[in-house]
Amino acid sequence: MISSIVRNLLYSRVPAAGIRCLATEASTVAATTSQDASNNLPPALPEERDKLYSKLEIELRGIDPAVLKSYSWFATTAANHLDIEVGKCWSPRKAHKERMTLLKSVHIYKKHRVQYEIRTYFRYMNFHKLTGSTLDTFLEYIERNLPEGVALNATKTEIQEIPEHLRDVPRES
């Protein structure tokens, strides 16, 4: 299946700058075998290492708790299909309430007032051990299927190498 996807990308009229090779073994093998088959294709791009992320935290905000629960089920199901490790999914018991009190009449009758209340519900989801390409695909998919009235805030935690100046152990004099 991967070789057919690579073949379709290589034979399509997409410029070579629009295709990004991943550092996975299967895509590298498929790209080299399809290049050997026809010599008139452009050379493969140099391999690029995929970033690693230890955690993806998603915060959902909305006015209907049933929609948030349904959407979190959808997102965790999508993560399971992409073999993403699903962490804790939770929501606070109480909603955040914002009340506004306004006068019924603009000029007089100060004792006649109207109160409005906006309730905002939250839901939090955690996903662990992601690669950069998987994270981009997953986030794009769940953002495109975001229901109306729901806001999504995603926080990524990237894994990086220790800098060279911190690797060396200081010598005692």
C-alpha positions as CSV (number, residue, x, y, z in Angstrom):
1,M,0.0,0.0,0.0
2,I,2.8,2.4,0.9
3,S,4.5,1.7,-2.4
4,S,1.4,2.6,-4.3
5,I,1.0,5.9,-2.4
6,V,4.7,6.8,-3.2
7,R,4.2,5.8,-6.8
8,N,1.1,8.0,-7.1
9,L,2.9,10.9,-5.6
10,L,5.9,10.5,-7.8
11,Y,3.9,10.2,-11.0
12,S,1.5,13.1,-10.1
13,R,2.3,16.6,-11.3
14,V,3.1,17.9,-7.9
15,P,6.5,19.7,-7.7
16,A,9.2,17.8,-5.8
17,A,9.5,20.5,-3.2
18,G,5.9,19.7,-2.1
19,I,6.8,16.1,-1.1
20,R,8.6,15.5,2.2
21,C,10.3,12.1,2.7
22,L,10.0,10.7,6.2
23,A,12.8,8.9,8.1
24,T,10.9,5.6,8.2
25,E,12.3,2.5,6.7
26,A,9.3,1.5,4.6
27,S,9.0,4.9,2.9
28,T,12.8,5.0,2.2
29,V,12.7,1.5,0.6
30,A,9.6,2.3,-1.4
31,A,11.0,5.5,-2.7
32,T,14.3,3.9,-3.8
33,T,12.7,1.0,-5.6
34,S,10.3,3.2,-7.5
35,Q,13.2,5.4,-8.6
36,D,15.2,2.5,-9.9
37,A,12.2,1.5,-12.0
38,S,12.2,4.7,-14.1
39,N,15.2,6.9,-14.5
40,N,13.4,10.1,-15.7
41,L,12.0,10.9,-12.2
42,P,13.6,13.6,-10.0
43,P,16.1,12.5,-7.4
44,A,14.8,11.7,-3.9
45,L,15.0,14.4,-1.3
46,P,17.6,13.8,1.5
47,E,16.1,12.0,4.5
48,E,14.8,14.3,7.2
49,R,14.5,13.1,10.8
50,D,11.1,13.2,12.3
51,K,10.6,15.1,15.5
52,L,9.6,13.2,18.6
53,Y,6.9,14.5,21.1
54,S,6.5,13.0,24.5
55,K,3.0,14.5,25.1
56,L,0.1,16.2,23.4
57,E,-2.3,18.0,25.7
58,I,-5.7,19.0,24.2
59,E,-8.1,21.3,25.9
60,L,-11.7,21.5,24.6
61,R,-14.1,24.3,25.5
62,G,-17.7,24.4,24.7
63,I,-21.3,25.2,25.9
64,D,-22.6,21.6,25.7
65,P,-21.0,18.8,27.8
66,A,-22.6,16.1,25.7
67,V,-20.9,17.4,22.5
68,L,-17.5,17.6,24.3
69,K,-17.9,14.0,25.5
70,S,-18.8,12.8,22.1
71,Y,-16.0,14.6,20.4
72,S,-13.4,13.3,23.0
73,W,-14.7,9.8,22.1
74,F,-14.2,10.6,18.4
75,A,-10.6,11.9,19.0
76,T,-9.6,8.9,21.2
77,T,-11.0,6.5,18.5
78,A,-9.0,8.3,15.8
79,A,-5.9,8.1,18.0
80,N,-6.4,4.3,18.5
81,H,-6.6,3.9,14.7
82,L,-3.3,5.7,14.3
83,D,-1.7,3.7,17.1
84,I,-1.3,6.7,19.4
85,E,-1.0,6.0,23.1
86,V,-4.1,7.6,24.7
87,G,-3.5,9.0,28.2
88,K,-6.0,10.5,30.7
89,C,-9.2,12.1,29.4
90,W,-11.1,14.0,32.1
91,S,-13.3,17.0,32.7
92,P,-14.0,19.1,35.8
93,R,-17.4,18.5,37.5
94,K,-18.5,22.2,37.5
95,A,-18.7,24.6,34.6
96,H,-17.2,28.0,34.5
97,K,-20.1,30.5,34.9
98,E,-20.0,34.1,33.8
99,R,-22.9,36.3,34.9
100,M,-23.9,39.7,33.6
101,T,-26.6,41.9,35.1
102,L,-28.2,44.5,33.0
103,L,-31.0,47.0,33.5
104,K,-34.3,46.3,31.7
105,S,-34.7,50.0,30.9
106,V,-31.9,52.2,29.7
107,H,-32.9,55.4,31.6
108,I,-35.0,54.7,34.7
109,Y,-36.3,51.8,36.9
110,K,-33.0,50.8,38.4
111,K,-34.6,48.0,40.5
112,H,-35.7,46.1,37.3
113,R,-32.8,44.1,36.1
114,V,-32.1,41.0,33.9
115,Q,-29.4,38.5,34.6
116,Y,-27.6,36.5,31.8
117,E,-25.3,33.5,32.4
118,I,-22.8,31.8,30.1
119,R,-21.6,28.4,31.1
120,T,-18.4,27.1,29.6
121,Y,-17.5,23.4,30.0
122,F,-14.0,22.0,29.7
123,R,-12.6,18.6,28.7
124,Y,-8.9,17.6,28.7
125,M,-7.2,14.8,26.8
126,N,-3.6,13.6,26.8
127,F,-1.8,11.6,24.2
128,H,1.7,10.2,24.6
129,K,4.8,9.1,22.5
130,L,4.1,10.7,19.1
131,T,6.2,11.4,16.0
132,G,6.0,14.7,14.2
133,S,4.2,13.3,11.1
134,T,1.7,11.4,13.1
135,L,1.0,14.4,15.3
136,D,0.5,16.7,12.3
137,T,-1.9,14.2,10.7
138,F,-3.8,13.6,13.9
139,L,-4.2,17.3,14.7
140,E,-5.3,18.2,11.2
141,Y,-7.9,15.4,11.2
142,I,-9.4,16.3,14.6
143,E,-9.3,20.0,13.8
144,R,-11.2,19.5,10.5
145,N,-13.9,17.5,12.3
146,L,-14.3,20.0,15.2
147,P,-18.0,20.6,15.9
148,E,-19.5,24.1,16.0
149,G,-19.3,25.9,19.3
150,V,-16.2,23.9,20.4
151,A,-12.7,25.5,20.8
152,L,-9.6,23.4,20.8
153,N,-6.2,24.3,22.4
154,A,-3.3,21.9,21.7
155,T,0.0,22.0,23.6
156,K,2.9,19.9,22.3
157,T,5.9,18.7,24.4
158,E,8.9,18.0,22.1
159,I,11.8,15.7,23.0
160,Q,15.1,17.2,22.2
161,E,18.7,16.1,22.5
162,I,20.8,17.5,25.4
163,P,23.0,20.3,24.0
164,E,26.7,19.5,23.6
165,H,27.9,22.0,26.3
166,L,25.7,20.2,28.9
167,R,26.7,16.6,28.0
168,D,30.3,17.0,29.2
169,V,30.7,16.3,32.9
170,P,32.6,19.2,34.6
171,R,36.1,18.3,35.8
172,E,37.0,19.0,39.4
173,S,40.3,20.8,39.8
